[in-house]
Amino acid sequence: MELKNLTVAEFSALTASNAPAPGGGSVSALVGNLSAALAQMVANLTVGREKYAAAQEDMQALLSQVPAIYEALLAAVDEDSRAFDRYMAALSMPKTTDEEKKLRLDAMQEGLKEASLVPLGVAQTALKLFAYLEKALTVGNPNAVTDAMVGVMLARTCVLGAIFNVRVNLSSIRDEEFVSETAKRCDELQQLAAQEEIRLLKSIPISGM
């Protein structure tokens, strides 16, 4: 069963159940996918309209480049859950002999690394959306400005949600170099996402913002 093929109601119900997946990682990827969808929505409401002639090049570029991000984040909905499943499988390995214990521990460590790299990739991919969302906000159809703003907030949520999933795995990984390098990248991504959200939302003069 691929999570991305579930209906909205089915995905939501499965998330709400006692099933271990989908969890925060898959939901973060889905949120990023929806951010990419909103960016494309704004562009599609802008292209081909004479009154927005100055925005055509930017919107066409968005529509040619954002679909790849959209697809990557949609695929990550399942990739995150599969990575978690592989770690759970490692936990279930036999641990009677010393050799079995070592094999199990090695498999667990590899599983944790994979379960960290998948959401890290999600965060890095989602961060790319801010450049396109900025175009959607500033030169896209102004009637869809709030859709672009929601896209900005979803992109930031995707990045931070994915990073939180990385960090929780790092606490159990014994490879100090991997942990150090990955944590540093998480810090960078988290800071950039927060800065971009604030900057872009403040760029649009809407009462109450």
Long-range contacts (C-beta under 8 A, 24 or more apart in sequence): 2-78, 3-77, 3-78, 3-81, 4-74, 4-75, 4-77, 4-78, 20-84, 20-88, 21-80, 21-81, 21-84, 21-85, 22-77, 22-80, 22-81, 23-80, 23-81, 23-84, 24-161, 24-164, 24-165, 25-80, 25-81, 25-83, 25-84, 25-115, 25-118, 25-119, 25-122, 25-161, 25-162, 25-165, 26-76, 26-77, 26-78, 26-80, 26-81, 27-161, 28-80, 28-119, 28-122, 28-157, 28-158, 28-161, 28-162, 28-165, 29-73, 29-74, 29-76, 29-77, 29-79, 29-80, 29-119, 29-122, 29-158, 29-162, 30-73, 30-74, 30-77, 31-154, 31-157, 31-158, 31-161, 32-73, 32-76, 32-122, 32-125, 32-126, 32-129, 32-154, 32-155, 32-158, 32-159, 32-162, 33-70, 33-73, 33-74, 33-77, 34-151, 34-154, 35-126, 35-129, 35-133, 35-151, 35-152, 35-154, 35-155, 35-158, 36-66, 36-67, 36-69, 36-70, 36-73, 36-129, 36-151, 37-70, 38-133, 38-136, 38-147, 38-148, 38-150, 38-151, 38-154, 39-66, 39-129, 39-132, 39-133, 39-136, 39-148, 39-151, 40-66, 40-67, 40-70, 41-144, 41-147, 42-136, 42-140, 42-141, 42-144, 42-147, 42-148, 42-151, 43-136, 43-140, 45-140, 45-141, 45-143, 45-144, 46-139, 46-140, 46-141, 46-144, 49-141, 52-139, 52-140, 52-141, 54-139, 55-135, 55-139, 55-140, 58-135, 58-139, 59-135, 59-139, 59-140, 61-135, 62-132, 62-135, 62-136, 65-132, 66-129, 66-132, 69-125, 69-126, 69-128, 69-129, 72-125, 73-122, 73-125, 73-126, 73-158, 76-118, 76-121, 76-122, 76-125, 79-118, 80-115, 80-118, 80-119, 80-122, 80-165, 83-111, 83-114, 83-115, 83-118, 84-115, 86-111, 86-114, 86-115, 87-111, 87-112, 87-114, 87-115, 109-173, 109-174, 109-175, 112-169, 112-172, 112-173, 113-169, 113-173, 113-175, 113-178, 115-165, 115-169, 116-165, 116-166, 116-169, 116-170, 116-173, 116-182, 117-182, 119-162, 119-163, 119-165, 119-166, 120-162, 120-163, 120-166, 120-182, 120-185, 120-186, 120-189, 122-158, 122-162, 123-158, 123-159, 123-160, 123-162, 123-163, 123-166, 123-186, 123-189, 123-193, 124-189, 126-155, 126-158, 126-159, 126-162, 126-193, 127-155, 127-159, 127-189, 127-192, 127-193, 127-196, 129-155, 130-155, 130-193, 130-196, 130-197, 130-200, 133-200, 134-200, 134-203, 137-200, 137-203, 137-204, 138-203, 145-204, 145-206, 146-206, 149-200, 149-201, 149-204, 149-206, 152-196, 152-197, 152-200, 152-201, 153-197, 153-201, 155-193, 155-196, 155-197, 156-193, 156-194, 156-196, 156-197, 159-189, 159-190, 159-192, 159-193, 160-190, 160-193, 160-194, 163-189, 163-190
